[in-house]
Amino acid sequence: MCKLTILTGHDPKTMPALVHRIWTEMAKTEHDGFGAAWLSPKGKIMTIKSSSHQSVKHLPEYYEGFAQGHFSPSNGGALLIHGRTATCNVDIENTHPIKVGKGIIIHNGVVDSKKYKNLHSTCDSELILQAYQAGGIQEVAEEITGYYAFGILYPTGKGLIRIARDDRAPLFGGFTKFGEVFATTQNLVEITGATIRGKIKDNVCMTFSNGQYIHTEKFTPKRKIVTAYSMAQVERSMGQQSELMAESAYGELYNRSTNWRQNEA
């Protein structure tokens, strides 16, 4: 599965080092792309990301661009960090964060939809952002099948963040003097220097604005019941398909990947 870490606030002076520590931990299990998003002092969403064929096991091999200083200043607000395990093409368009409209998303899980179709990538995570922007978390619950934990960032002040998990995707929380921290593992929470709060409740969507908690909305995913055993089978199957795809089309996928690319959204 993918890994994600979300901070509602951070120290902009130490952000590059923090992102590096998080990516290095994620790189132990995730090999198909790394990315991060934050807000510039002018309130613009900044992203940096890299896709890579999954045979690249060591983050420093494609960390050079970041180390050379291609990292724009931050306003100390929201920070989203992602490490990817691919279930579709390994390329820059499918590397998180993924942008649709004014929002940007990082996601862990496997999803699908009969209502929403990919417009900007072939990554299933894009469907969540489309659904959320059409009707909020209730639209996601109604129209997105599968399982998910995600963070969506909008460029308002120091960040308007929606953070959600269903009853399957893991998500843990903690806090620092700069704000709240959420991550797929407790270890990732601890790496930020946060004090652990515990596991996030099932089927909740939390909103933070300018680093401050606003409210929590509950939802009920409308989907077929899938047992843990059958879900594990689905994940293994998708992982095997991804691996076979990468091996059979190695040249094409590698050529479509990139070293660091930074954008202002």
QUILINZI-V293151 format. One record per residue. N is the residue number from 1. RES is the residue in three letters. SS is DSSP state (helix for helix, strand for strand, loop for the rest). PHI is phi in whole degrees, 0 to 359 (none if undefined). D_LAST is the distance of its C-alpha to the last C-alpha in Angstrom with 2 decimals. Layout:
[[N RES SS PHI D_LAST] [N RES SS PHI D_LAST]]
//
This chain:
[[1 MET loop none 26.45] [2 CYS loop 287 22.96] [3 LYS strand 237 22.53] [4 LEU strand 220 20.03] [5 THR strand 222 20.00] [6 ILE strand 230 18.35] [7 LEU strand 241 19.05] [8 THR loop 279 18.83] [9 GLY loop 199 19.43] [10 HIS loop 203 20.16] [11 ASP loop 274 21.56] [12 PRO loop 297 18.90] [13 LYS loop 289 21.76] [14 THR loop 252 22.48] [15 MET helix 303 19.09] [16 PRO helix 304 19.21] [17 ALA helix 294 22.74] [18 LEU helix 295 22.02] [19 VAL helix 300 19.29] [20 HIS helix 299 21.80] [21 ARG helix 297 24.56] [22 ILE helix 294 22.74] [23 TRP helix 299 21.76] [24 THR helix 298 25.34] [25 GLU helix 292 26.76] [26 MET helix 298 24.61] [27 ALA loop 294 25.62] [28 LYS loop 292 29.19] [29 THR loop 233 28.53] [30 GLU loop 251 25.13] [31 HIS loop 226 24.96] [32 ASP loop 249 22.43] [33 GLY strand 149 19.09] [34 PHE strand 224 17.40] [35 GLY strand 204 13.94] [36 ALA strand 208 12.54] [37 ALA strand 220 9.74] [38 TRP strand 205 10.34] [39 LEU strand 249 9.68] [40 SER loop 285 10.41] [41 PRO loop 304 13.60] [42 LYS loop 270 11.98] [43 GLY loop 87 10.22] [44 LYS loop 271 6.52] [45 ILE strand 287 5.18] [46 MET strand 250 6.18] [47 THR strand 230 7.55] [48 ILE strand 220 10.80] [49 LYS strand 202 13.02] [50 SER strand 215 16.20] [51 SER strand 258 18.40] [52 SER loop 203 22.10] [53 HIS loop 301 25.36] [54 GLN loop 291 26.94] [55 SER loop 285 29.95] [56 VAL loop 282 28.00] [57 LYS loop 263 29.20] [58 HIS loop 244 28.44] [59 LEU helix 308 25.05] [60 PRO helix 301 26.15] [61 GLU helix 297 26.58] [62 TYR helix 230 22.86] [63 TYR loop 261 21.92] [64 GLU helix 303 22.74] [65 GLY helix 301 19.35] [66 PHE helix 297 18.38] [67 ALA helix 295 21.89] [68 GLN loop 278 21.64] [69 GLY loop 101 19.11] [70 HIS loop 279 15.72] [71 PHE loop 223 14.33] [72 SER loop 289 12.63] [73 PRO loop 299 14.37] [74 SER loop 243 13.89] [75 ASN loop 269 15.16] [76 GLY loop 82 17.27] [77 GLY loop 269 15.95] [78 ALA loop 296 14.62] [79 LEU strand 218 14.43] [80 LEU strand 244 14.17] [81 ILE strand 229 16.03] [82 HIS strand 220 17.16] [83 GLY strand 233 19.94] [84 ARG loop 252 20.61] [85 THR loop 247 23.91] [86 ALA loop 282 23.42] [87 THR loop 242 25.14] [88 CYS loop 207 23.81] [89 ASN loop 308 22.65] [90 VAL loop 267 21.57] [91 ASP loop 206 18.67] [92 ILE helix 293 15.06] [93 GLU helix 295 13.97] [94 ASN helix 267 16.01] [95 THR loop 277 15.02] [96 HIS loop 281 13.41] [97 PRO loop 289 10.91] [98 ILE strand 247 10.48] [99 LYS strand 253 7.97] [100 VAL strand 222 9.97] [101 GLY loop 64 9.46] [102 LYS loop 270 7.86] [103 GLY strand 258 8.97] [104 ILE strand 222 8.80] [105 ILE strand 232 12.32] [106 ILE strand 237 14.77] [107 HIS strand 211 18.27] [108 ASN strand 239 21.82] [109 GLY strand 140 24.35] [110 VAL strand 226 25.34] [111 VAL strand 225 24.85] [112 ASP strand 206 25.62] [113 SER loop 202 25.89] [114 LYS loop 275 28.26] [115 LYS loop 271 26.22] [116 TYR loop 256 22.64] [117 LYS loop 234 21.88] [118 ASN loop 293 19.15] [119 LEU loop 240 17.02] [120 HIS loop 242 14.19] [121 SER loop 201 16.12] [122 THR loop 250 19.64] [123 CYS loop 273 18.76] [124 ASP loop 297 20.51] [125 SER helix 300 17.89] [126 GLU helix 301 15.82] [127 LEU helix 295 18.91] [128 ILE helix 298 18.73] [129 LEU helix 294 15.32] [130 GLN helix 300 16.68] [131 ALA helix 295 19.87] [132 TYR helix 296 18.51] [133 GLN helix 289 16.52] [134 ALA helix 277 19.75] [135 GLY helix 198 22.16] [136 GLY helix 74 21.22] [137 ILE helix 294 23.02] [138 GLN helix 292 26.19] [139 GLU helix 291 24.65] [140 VAL helix 299 23.44] [141 ALA helix 299 27.00] [142 GLU helix 282 28.56] [143 GLU helix 247 26.71] [144 ILE loop 251 25.41] [145 THR strand 259 28.18] [146 GLY strand 109 28.39] [147 TYR strand 216 27.29] [148 TYR strand 194 24.16] [149 ALA strand 228 22.69] [150 PHE strand 206 18.99] [151 GLY strand 230 16.41] [152 ILE strand 241 13.66] [153 LEU strand 243 11.28] [154 TYR strand 241 10.21] [155 PRO loop 279 9.08] [156 THR loop 239 12.71] [157 GLY loop 57 14.71] [158 LYS loop 266 14.87] [159 GLY loop 119 13.43] [160 LEU strand 256 14.81] [161 ILE strand 240 15.69] [162 ARG strand 249 17.80] [163 ILE strand 236 19.86] [164 ALA strand 223 22.46] [165 ARG strand 216 25.19] [166 ASP loop 269 28.02] [167 ASP loop 265 31.50] [168 ARG loop 237 30.94] [169 ALA loop 283 27.78] [170 PRO loop 288 28.48] [171 LEU loop 202 26.65] [172 PHE strand 241 28.11] [173 GLY strand 231 27.44] [174 GLY strand 198 28.31] [175 PHE strand 212 27.73] [176 THR strand 235 27.45] [177 LYS loop 291 27.96] [178 PHE loop 265 24.20] [179 GLY strand 150 23.85] [180 GLU strand 274 24.01] [181 VAL strand 229 23.30] [182 PHE strand 228 23.17] [183 ALA strand 202 23.68] [184 THR loop 288 25.41] [185 THR loop 227 28.33] [186 GLN helix 296 30.22] [187 ASN helix 298 30.13] [188 LEU helix 294 26.35] [189 VAL helix 299 26.73] [190 GLU helix 294 29.49] [191 ILE helix 298 27.64] [192 THR loop 287 25.32] [193 GLY loop 90 28.58] [194 ALA loop 279 28.59] [195 THR strand 273 31.78] [196 ILE strand 291 31.96] [197 ARG strand 265 32.32] [198 GLY strand 135 32.87] [199 LYS strand 283 31.70] [200 ILE loop 285 29.51] [201 LYS loop 299 31.52] [202 ASP loop 291 31.36] [203 ASN loop 54 29.38] [204 VAL strand 229 27.47] [205 CYS strand 233 24.00] [206 MET strand 257 23.29] [207 THR strand 242 21.07] [208 PHE strand 234 20.14] [209 SER strand 230 18.81] [210 ASN loop 53 18.52] [211 GLY loop 83 20.27] [212 GLN strand 257 23.12] [213 TYR strand 293 24.48] [214 ILE strand 253 24.64] [215 HIS strand 193 26.36] [216 THR strand 237 27.02] [217 GLU strand 246 27.39] [218 LYS strand 271 29.72] [219 PHE loop 212 29.54] [220 THR loop 234 31.80] [221 PRO loop 299 30.44] [222 LYS loop 259 32.52] [223 ARG loop 204 33.28] [224 LYS loop 291 36.27] [225 ILE loop 287 37.73] [226 VAL loop 239 37.12] [227 THR loop 289 39.20] [228 ALA helix 300 37.89] [229 TYR helix 294 39.98] [230 SER helix 291 38.66] [231 MET helix 297 35.01] [232 ALA helix 298 35.73] [233 GLN helix 297 37.18] [234 VAL helix 299 34.09] [235 GLU helix 296 31.87] [236 ARG helix 297 34.35] [237 SER helix 297 34.52] [238 MET helix 294 30.78] [239 GLY helix 296 30.69] [240 GLN helix 294 33.63] [241 GLN helix 298 32.11] [242 SER helix 298 28.95] [243 GLU helix 294 31.23] [244 LEU helix 296 33.46] [245 MET helix 300 30.63] [246 ALA helix 295 29.31] [247 GLU helix 291 32.86] [248 SER helix 284 33.86] [249 ALA loop 237 30.85] [250 TYR helix 305 30.15] [251 GLY helix 298 29.82] [252 GLU helix 296 27.35] [253 LEU helix 293 25.10] [254 TYR helix 294 25.32] [255 ASN helix 293 24.53] [256 ARG helix 275 21.35] [257 SER loop 281 20.21] [258 THR strand 209 18.65] [259 ASN strand 278 18.75] [260 TRP strand 302 15.81] [261 ARG strand 231 12.52] [262 GLN strand 243 9.74] [263 ASN strand 222 6.19] [264 GLU strand 252 3.80] [265 ALA loop 275 0.00]]
//
